[in-house]
């Protein structure tokens, strides 16, 4: 599979602990009241579910909704640029 962006995203579900993540990055509130933390892609990083409780890693081979999208759970809104 070919990489289509230069991004990797840490997907933290509602009630997941994001306190250990660097906060100096682009952050989006998800439709389910979680958060997406956007970081620059590094070669070899792959998509993986539940790397920590309530935390998934979205990278090569995965995807996430972009800010401005709306799902059945709600809207994806930028909370930090």
N, C-alpha and C positions, 0 to 999 in steps of 0.2 A: 504494500500500500504506500502511496506517495504522500508525503506530508503536504498539507494544504495551507498551513498558517505557520507563523513563527511564535506560537503561543502554547503554553500548558496552563491548565486551570486546576486549582484545588477546589473541589466541590464539597462544601460543608453543609450538611443537612441541618434543619432546625434542631436546636439544643445540642449541636456538636460543638466541641471545644476548638475555637480558632485562635486562642490566645498565644499559641506558640508560633503562629505564622507571621512573617514580616508584614507590617501594616502599610509600608510605603510602596503600595502598588495599586493598580486599578481594582476596585471592589464593587460587586453588584449584589443587590438583594434579589434572591430568587423568588419565583412565584410561590414556593412553599415555605417562605420566610427563612431560608438558609442563606448562604453567601457563596459567591464565586470569587476566588482570588486569582488574578491573572498574572502570569510570569512568562519571561522569555523562554522559549523552547530550547532544550538541550538534546543533542543527538542521543538516541537510545532510550529515552524516556517513553514508556508505554502507558496506555490506558490501564487502570487497575481500580477495582472496586474495593472498598473497605480497607484502605491502608491503615486506618485508625478507626475507632468507633465513630460512625456517622460521617466519615470522610472518604471521598473517592478522589482519584487522580485522573483527570481528563487530559490526554495528550495524544500521541500518535496512535491511531486506531479508535479514537473516541471522539465525542462531540459534546457540546453544551449549548444551551440557548443563549442568544446574545441579548444585551440590554435593549429594551424597547419591545422585546417579544412578549407575548401573552400566552400562557398555557391555561389549562383547566384549573390550575391552582392559583393563578394570578399573574401579575406583571413582573417583569425583570427590570429593576430600576438601579441606575448608577448611584452609589452612595459615597464613592471616593474616586476622584480622577487622579 
